[in-house]
Amino acid sequence: MRLKVNGRAVVLPRSPERSLLQSLRVEMDLTGTKYGCGEGECGACMVLLNGRPVRACQTSVRDLEGAEVTTIEGLAKDGRLSPVQRAFAEVGAFQCGYCTPGMVISTTALLRKDPHPSDAEVREALEGNLCRCCGYGRILRAVQRASELQQNEAGGAA
């Protein structure tokens, strides 16, 4: 089975019992995508599948022929963190950091759809991502900062 992971062509065995999360972490050594609950409840394992956020622990590799997957590692380009990654670091929107990859992936998907979301829209987009450390205030600030950074980059500023 052929797919793209972070822009790179990958061939995986078609295996109905293997989750995308297992394949990413074990077969491809992409450990930024975290194993949280394994039941699709916490959002730690979020990745972009054809541009949409999905829970990798609940996504079977058997259905991914021709798909494009982006993990937290695939967001940086040419050694430069994405605006969302930079915003999370700048604002300090993490404590233990376990939820951060899923939060960043969900935020990336949100800002691609709506570059200027309201706080209510951010909360709705992130409601499937749990932060055990309760850093939600800083996470909300990071999403708004990411929106600003993306707007600056689109306008030519860095």
N, C-alpha and C positions, 0 to 999 in steps of 0.2 A: 504494500500500500504506500502510495506516494503522497506527501504533503509538504508544506513549507513551514518551517519553524524559525521565527526571527529572520525571515528573508532567505533562509538556506534550505535547499532541497533535502528532504529526509525520506528514507525508506524504512518503514516499520512492518513487522509481521502483523497480519490481521488477526487480532486476538480478542474474542468477545469478552473475556474475563478481565482484561487489562484496561485500567483507566488511563486517560490522558495524563493525569497527575503522575502515575507510576512510570509511564514512558518518559515523561520529561525529566523526572528526578533520577531514575535509575539508568535508563538507556542513553539519555542525552546529557546527563550530569548538569542539568539546569535546576539547581536547587533553590533558586530565588522564589519559585512558586512553592508555597508552604503547605504541608499536610496539617490541617487543623483538626476538624471533627470527623472527616471522612464521610459525612452524611449530607453535605451540601447546605449546612446551616450557618457556618461562620464566615465564609467568604475569603479565607486565607489563601485558597487555591485558585483565585480568579485569574483567568487569562483572557485574551481577546481571541475569539474564533471567528474568522472572517469579519473582524471589526467589532464584534459584539462581545460583551463580557459574559463569560460562562464559568461555572464551577468545574474545574478540571477533575475533581474527585468523582464527579457524577457524569462525566463525558467519556463514553467508550471509544477506544481507538478504532473499533470496527467500522464506525460511521464517518471517518475523517478523510476518505479518499479525495484528494485535490484541495483539501482545506488549507487555510492559512492561519497559523497560530502565532500570536505574539505574547511572549512572557515578559516579566519585569526586566529581564536582561536585554530584551529586544527593543526597549523603548529608547535607550541611549543611541545616539548616532555619531559616528566618527569620534568616539571617546568623550562626547559631551552629553551630560544628562539631559533628559527631556525637560521642558518647562515644569511639568507636574513633579518630576523627581526633584528638581532644584527647589521648587516651592516647599515640598515636604521637608527637605533638609534645612532650608532657610528658616522656616517657621518652627522647626523642631517638633513636627507633628507625629511624633512617635515616642514611646517610652521604652518598652521592651522590643518593639520593632516587628513583632510577629505578624501583626495584621497589615503592616505597611505595604507589602507587595500587592495584596488584594485591594487595598484602599487606592493605591496609585493606579492600578489597572482600571478600577471602576471609575475613578476620576477622569482618567484619560478618555474613556468611552463617553462619559457625560460631556466633557468639554468639546469633543469632536461633534457631538450632536447639538450642543447649546453652549457656545463660547462664553456666555454671560448668564449663568444660572442664578436664580434667587436662592436664598438659604433654604427655603422649603423644597426647591427642586434638588438641591444638593443632598438634603436629608433623605429625600425619596430615593435618589440614585444610590445612596450608600447604605440604605437600610438593611441590605443583605450582608453587610460587612460588620463583624463584631470586633470591638477593641476591648480586650480584657483589662487594659489599664485605664480605660475611660478617658482617653485623650481626645474626645470628640470636639471640644472647643478649638483646639489647635488644628485638628483635621479640617474643620470648617474654614478656619483662617487660611490654611494651606491651599484649599480648593480655590478660594477667592484670589489668593496670590498667584496661583497657577494661571488663572484666567487673565490676570494682569500681565504676567510674563509672556503668555501666548500672544496677547494683543500687541505688546511691545515688539515681539519678534516679527509678527505679521506686518507691522508698520516700519520694519527696518531697524528698530533699536534692539539692543541685546540686554 
